[in-house]
């Protein structure tokens, strides 16, 4: 990403260029291209999800069930954004998905609208990295590690936690894009990404724009003529609904037609599926409900802990990490006398169930519970 940022004097209601979040304000990092807002990936869970359903509406309906075992937060507290296909040829039903807390998304949208960027797409910054054919692409800047994986997903975390995440992922091949990697991570230097920042942002927005559903980007104001037309259409539709509601026979015909259409769609999505008996129950059973393997609690919890401890990233040196059941344990080198108390406060502020304990020799043990 281009550096040497500057703050705008007066944001234009039609502002363009690449913008990024800096605390509670937006700053511009490149003036070229359409307006795009880059948000920190620490606040977004990026996933590669299989959704073998025939249209977008059905994929959106199934999405909460497909990812509920891959996120640490209650599913109702999350805004889910459905992105592009990740591997159309080899895995045509696999999509990029972003999950972000609703309160976080609402704050970002309010900030964007206050700065005249209400129509700008929002993309996690990990998606601006080139996607590797194998392993990870890693960019390290200012004590922060940004990772894009070969499956199309990605994450971000404080640099001290990167070696532990790499070990937990099975030591994937690493393509280094910027600063050197910490020990013991070997790296293959990747070719520099020569795309302009605007081109990278445009490609990222095509893969995943978080501005969806209740947080969709707002267009221009609707003129009075269009508003009157909308009222006419709405009144006409209401009249038709009232007429239909009074005709029980017609409702029965519509219901049978919908059931027939649903059977046809299920036959396309799941050829050979047994639809006899309880039709509703059998269709529900066909919805993706995640893998039969134990839930992936490590990465979601690591992402939460990383985000919660990011203000202290320069003070923490992680020496070892373990994960058993639902509990993650991080053993850290000795630091300032009050470091354990500051870590505990940061965990509480991030609403993470955990604690930090200082040993007599000064080392600190952090525990965090995914339950």
Beta strands, then each sheet from edge to edge (+ up, - down):
strand 1: 18-22
strand 2: 25-30
strand 3: 36-39
strand 4: 45-50
strand 5: 78-87
strand 6: 91-101
strand 7: 121-124
strand 8: 136-141
strand 9: 144-149
strand 10: 154-158
strand 11: 174-176
strand 12: 188-189
strand 13: 318-324
strand 14: 327-332
strand 15: 353-358
strand 16: 364-369
sheet 1: 2+ 1- 3- 7-
sheet 2: 4+ 6- 5+
sheet 3: 10+ 9- 8+ 11+ 12+
sheet 4: 13+ 14- 16+ 15-
end
